Amino acid sequence: MRVLFAGTPDVAVPSLRAILSSNHDVVAVLTRPDARSGRGRKVSPSPVAQVAEEAGIEVLKPAKPRDPEFIDRLNALAPDCAPVVAYGGLIPRSALDVPTHGWVNLHFSLLPAWRGAAPVQHAVLNGDDLTGACTFRLEEGLDTGPVYGLVTEQVRPTDTSGDLLDRLARSGSQLLVHTLDGIEDGSLRPEPQPADGVSHAPKLTVDDAALDWTVPALRIDRLIRACTPAPGAWTTFRGERLKLGPVTMERGREPIPAGELLVEKSGVRVGTGSHPVVLGDVQPQGKRAMAASDWARGVRPEAGERLGA
């Protein structure tokens, strides 16, 4: 089939590469406009745009996909189908109706669970044991379209959102190609999502990532892993923000007052609403990430000093 691929970040790259290696013809790529990124904040094309340009494929970067110039070009390209992976923009009805087989979205949850922008983060945050990815036909509702197929993935106890998303991006890319194959040969028909089991996954903000040390350690562990790598879980120390990487829980150890630091040779512990946690990497404001033990040697917490105070 003639396909127009829509996607923007790194997580969409495995799907683009998989389709490029398939029997389908990628006639163009739709991605978000160039944006500032990296430590130097240089204006750069999206990861998807870079792969497409290397492959010699036309790249479309409308400010909004409802722009008349884009709609005109889409009609001229006349794609049979438009696979979508994390494009980052709302596809209007004027574009949805163009491809013969519509737009097929790869979503990183088992719909109707976790509809929205951050399904993987919410799966980790809520302690799901099983998640996955599915392909569905895009419509104007939020992730409400009928489903073509799915793959499942176990959520490991130490998974960060980044870990889990990396695995889903790889397995999902193969699911997406399989879906396009099935649409082309007529062997796949989308099935409506069930009415039960609907949940929503709005984007996690920096404010959502602030730690409350009075809650149980399990909730703290999940929040940190859900917010890794973005937006990054954080607390404060001596009035400045301190970003935290994943922690280790210490069930059965004598409690420490919530937020209180205990620096020992075996690690830097923090009290929670249940048992302590051992800090992993930390990143002080304006500095690089470092091991918590190295940070503690530098700041020398006083007895009874707390995080988040």
Secondary structure in CASP SS format (residue, H / E / C, confidence):
PFRMAT SS
TARGET T0000
AUTHOR 0000-0000-0000
METHOD secondary structure of the structure
MODEL  1
M C 1.00
R E 1.00
V E 1.00
L E 1.00
F E 1.00
A E 1.00
G E 1.00
T C 1.00
P C 1.00
D H 1.00
V H 1.00
A H 1.00
V H 1.00
P H 1.00
S H 1.00
L H 1.00
R H 1.00
A H 1.00
I H 1.00
L H 1.00
S C 1.00
S C 1.00
N C 1.00
H C 1.00
D E 1.00
V E 1.00
V E 1.00
A E 1.00
V E 1.00
L E 1.00
T C 1.00
R C 1.00
P C 1.00
D C 1.00
A E 1.00
R E 1.00
S E 1.00
G C 1.00
R C 1.00
G C 1.00
R C 1.00
K E 1.00
V E 1.00
S E 1.00
P C 1.00
S C 1.00
P H 1.00
V H 1.00
A H 1.00
Q H 1.00
V H 1.00
A H 1.00
E H 1.00
E H 1.00
A C 1.00
G C 1.00
I C 1.00
E C 1.00
V E 1.00
L E 1.00
K C 1.00
P C 1.00
A C 1.00
K C 1.00
P C 1.00
R C 1.00
D C 1.00
P H 1.00
E H 1.00
F H 1.00
I H 1.00
D H 1.00
R H 1.00
L H 1.00
N H 1.00
A H 1.00
L H 1.00
A C 1.00
P C 1.00
D C 1.00
C E 1.00
A E 1.00
P E 1.00
V E 1.00
V E 1.00
A C 1.00
Y C 1.00
G C 1.00
G C 1.00
L C 1.00
I C 1.00
P C 1.00
R H 1.00
S H 1.00
A H 1.00
L H 1.00
D C 1.00
V C 1.00
P C 1.00
T C 1.00
H C 1.00
G C 1.00
W E 1.00
V E 1.00
N E 1.00
L E 1.00
H E 1.00
F C 1.00
S C 1.00
L C 1.00
L C 1.00
P C 1.00
A C 1.00
W C 1.00
R E 1.00
G C 1.00
A C 1.00
A C 1.00
P H 1.00
V H 1.00
Q H 1.00
H H 1.00
A H 1.00
V H 1.00
L H 1.00
N C 1.00
G C 1.00
D C 1.00
D C 1.00
L E 1.00
T E 1.00
G E 1.00
A E 1.00
C E 1.00
T E 1.00
F E 1.00
R E 1.00
L C 1.00
E C 1.00
E C 1.00
G C 1.00
L C 1.00
D C 1.00
T C 1.00
G C 1.00
P C 1.00
V E 1.00
Y E 1.00
G E 1.00
L E 1.00
V E 1.00
T E 1.00
E E 1.00
Q E 1.00
V C 1.00
R C 1.00
P C 1.00
T C 1.00
D C 1.00
T C 1.00
S H 1.00
G H 1.00
D H 1.00
L H 1.00
L H 1.00
D H 1.00
R H 1.00
L H 1.00
A H 1.00
R H 1.00
S H 1.00
G H 1.00
S H 1.00
Q H 1.00
L H 1.00
L H 1.00
V H 1.00
H H 1.00
T H 1.00
L H 1.00
D H 1.00
G H 1.00
I H 1.00
E H 1.00
D H 1.00
G C 1.00
S C 1.00
L C 1.00
R C 1.00
P C 1.00
E E 1.00
P C 1.00
Q C 1.00
P C 1.00
A C 1.00
D C 1.00
G C 1.00
V C 1.00
S C 1.00
H E 1.00
A C 1.00
P C 1.00
K C 1.00
L C 1.00
T C 1.00
V C 1.00
D C 1.00
D C 1.00
A C 1.00
A E 1.00
L C 1.00
D C 1.00
W C 1.00
T C 1.00
V C 1.00
P C 1.00
A H 1.00
L H 1.00
R H 1.00
I H 1.00
D H 1.00
R H 1.00
L H 1.00
I H 1.00
R H 1.00
A H 1.00
C C 1.00
T C 1.00
P C 1.00
A C 1.00
P C 1.00
G C 1.00
A C 1.00
W E 1.00
T E 1.00
T E 1.00
F E 1.00
R C 1.00
G C 1.00
E E 1.00
R E 1.00
L E 1.00
K E 1.00
L E 1.00
G C 1.00
P C 1.00
V C 1.00
T E 1.00
M E 1.00
E C 1.00
R C 1.00
G C 1.00
R C 1.00
E C 1.00
P C 1.00
I C 1.00
P C 1.00
A E 1.00
G C 1.00
E E 1.00
L E 1.00
L E 1.00
V E 1.00
E E 1.00
K C 1.00
S C 1.00
G E 1.00
V E 1.00
R E 1.00
V E 1.00
G E 1.00
T C 1.00
G C 1.00
S C 1.00
H C 1.00
P C 1.00
V E 1.00
V E 1.00
L C 1.00
G C 1.00
D E 1.00
V E 1.00
Q E 1.00
P E 1.00
Q C 1.00
G C 1.00
K C 1.00
R C 1.00
A C 1.00
M E 1.00
A E 1.00
A H 1.00
S H 1.00
D H 1.00
W H 1.00
A H 1.00
R H 1.00
G H 1.00
V H 1.00
R C 1.00
P C 1.00
E C 1.00
A C 1.00
G C 1.00
E C 1.00
R E 1.00
L C 1.00
G C 1.00
A C 1.00
END
